[in-house]
Amino acid sequence: MEYIISGNLVDVHSQEVYPATITVKEGKISSIERVNGHIDNSQSFIMPGFIDSHCHIESSMLNPIEFGRNALNHGTLASVSDPHEIANVCGVEGLEYMCRCADKTPMKIFYSLPSCVPAVDFDTAGGVIDASTTAELIKSDRYIALSEMMNVPGVLYKNSEVVAKLEAAKAVGKPIDGHAPGLSGENLKHYVKMGISTDHEATTLKEAEDKIAEGMMIQIREGSSAKSLNTLTPLIDKYPNSVLLCTDDYKAYDLKKSYINRMVKESVKCGCNIFNVLKAATLNAVEHYNIPIGLLREGDDADFIIVNNLSDFKVEASYIKGEKVSDLEFSLSDECVNSFEAEAIEIADISEPDNKHIIGIIEDSLYTKHLTINDVTERLNKIICYNRYEKGAKPTTALIEGLNLRYGAFGSTVGHDSHNITVAGYDNESIAKVVNAIVEMKGGMAVWDGRQIYSLPLPVGGLMSNKSIDEVSEEYMILHNKIKELGCSLTSPLMTLAFMSLPVIPALKLTAKGLFDVDKFKFVK
């Protein structure tokens, strides 16, 4: 098939915009011809498609097919996706499921190979990808990098398994992604020296600049919960070759509205040079990960998007290999993989929590505070974490400040990174109601409002639905609004809860094995 498309071409390489005629032949750009004259603002703008440089598709609660369909509508043609979440639930079987789904969408979904499965030794998970498995899988063309190395102590103290995984990636010339919140000084130097080249956890300009100075690429993150775009925007013009854009964790209700196009729009609105923004959203990811995405050059795959202008970035159409891929309808898959052994609990199974160590929520952050009873200024609630992978386990418990629930409870099997059952509530009876509703679904989200259970089943690993984005978003918002009625004032209560069991980001987190002090790297007594 051959056709010609005309408009204002946005050339990221020469950093100019000019009228052009593009000839597409057999999925490739066969020629680009400049047209004499000035830019015609009544015409659309043709530009490279956006790339999410680091995301977990599972966090959208959509399977990769439905995720891809909606990403394409917003001009994001590719993603570097870390299937870390499903791997921690289902191991290699989960990775294979994600690959099969990716093959059913025209979106260019590139997977990095999870480096931390299980995520940590001090939690329970459903999958294992050890160093020998890593060495075998990383050779595959299916994986373009080694995923975020969250085991920072393992890197610093040269844990043999961790080092073997790093060496396996370096042996085949594939990048290694990082995850190093707050790391600095000599520890940062050592972490980077081990071959780790990116980081999406920087939350301050100083932290980001320190990491760039050591040679890292900074992935500016603007997800559904963790947001750093406003803080880190100055990096785009100051270090245009060292910045990427990513979402990390992005929910269906946000994806329904926008994607990387919103980050581009906001960055340009803040005064960033448009070509530096577009480098961060396109070129830098292609070059860093060496991924086959067209960038509007002769001979490239005809991968491009058409937008209305260079301020709104409203996507009018998306093309991959010369075919229009926006506004497509895909069949929704009913395939599922899962790992779930937990059984219903009794109220008596919920123990009384330690009041000497209290989790303090920090709004819009993955970090928490480590509080004592003397620090508490708001209403305390109880939080439990319940091992989903073994029969006969008992929930662990802790106190938590910042939810301000006046009654009821809510919970989920979306609990990074082991995805056990995490529930927060006002009283033990409410907590047990939610736990048992989740057990009955074998994974999902639920709210008890004192009268009835509201739920969102997530049959794919307790992480993803096989429903459409509209259905998932609607059911999710029902839960969200019910949690607000319980008294919670957080922007994203379910998203926040999901990170209360993530024991690789300070300060205090609750795993299925107990309350963990991340700073001291040990369980509290």
Stockholm file with secondary structure:
# STOCKHOLM 1.0

chainA/1-525         MEYIISGNLVDVHSQEVYPATITVKEGKISSIERVNGHIDNSQSFIMPGFIDSHCHIESSMLNPIEFGRNALNHGTLASVSDPHEIANVCGVEGLEYMCRCADKTPMKIFYSLPSCVPAVDFDTAGGVIDASTTAELIKSDRYIALSEMMNVPGVLYKNSEVVAKLEAAKAVGKPIDGHAPGLSGENLKHYVKMGISTDHEATTLKEAEDKIAEGMMIQIREGSSAKSLNTLTPLIDKYPNSVLLCTDDYKAYDLKKSYINRMVKESVKCGCNIFNVLKAATLNAVEHYNIPIGLLREGDDADFIIVNNLSDFKVEASYIKGEKVSDLEFSLSDECVNSFEAEAIEIADISEPDNKHIIGIIEDSLYTKHLTINDVTERLNKIICYNRYEKGAKPTTALIEGLNLRYGAFGSTVGHDSHNITVAGYDNESIAKVVNAIVEMKGGMAVWDGRQIYSLPLPVGGLMSNKSIDEVSEEYMILHNKIKELGCSLTSPLMTLAFMSLPVIPALKLTAKGLFDVDKFKFVK
#=GR chainA/1-525 SS CEEEEEEEEEETTTTEEEEEEEEEETTEEEEEEECSSCCCTTSCEEECCEEEEEECGGGGTBCHHHHHHHHHHTTEEEEEECTHHHHHHHTHHHHHHHHHHHTTSSSEEEEEECSCBSSCTTSCCSCCBCHHHHHHHTTSTTEEEEEEECCHHHHHTTCHHHHHHHHHHHHTTCCEEECCTTCCHHHHHHHHHTTBCEESCCCSHHHHHHHHHTTCEEEEEBCSSCBCHHHHTHHHHHSTTSEEEECBSCCHHHHTTCSHHHHHHHHHHTTCCHHHHHIIIIIHHHHHHTCCCCCSCTTSBCCEEEESCTTTCCEEEEEETTEECTTCCCCCCCCCCCCCCCCCCCGGGSCCCCSSSEEEECTTCSCEEEECGGGCCSCEEEEEEECSSSTTCCCEEEEEESCCCSSCEEEESCCTTTCCEEEEESSHHHHHHHHHHHHHHTSEEEEECSSCEEEEECTBTTTBBSSCHHHHHHHHHHHHHHHHHTTCCCSSHHHHHHTTTCTTSSSEEEETTEEEETTTTEECC
#=GC SS_cons         CEEEEEEEEEETTTTEEEEEEEEEETTEEEEEEECSSCCCTTSCEEECCEEEEEECGGGGTBCHHHHHHHHHHTTEEEEEECTHHHHHHHTHHHHHHHHHHHTTSSSEEEEEECSCBSSCTTSCCSCCBCHHHHHHHTTSTTEEEEEEECCHHHHHTTCHHHHHHHHHHHHTTCCEEECCTTCCHHHHHHHHHTTBCEESCCCSHHHHHHHHHTTCEEEEEBCSSCBCHHHHTHHHHHSTTSEEEECBSCCHHHHTTCSHHHHHHHHHHTTCCHHHHHIIIIIHHHHHHTCCCCCSCTTSBCCEEEESCTTTCCEEEEEETTEECTTCCCCCCCCCCCCCCCCCCCGGGSCCCCSSSEEEECTTCSCEEEECGGGCCSCEEEEEEECSSSTTCCCEEEEEESCCCSSCEEEESCCTTTCCEEEEESSHHHHHHHHHHHHHHTSEEEEECSSCEEEEECTBTTTBBSSCHHHHHHHHHHHHHHHHHTTCCCSSHHHHHHTTTCTTSSSEEEETTEEEETTTTEECC
//
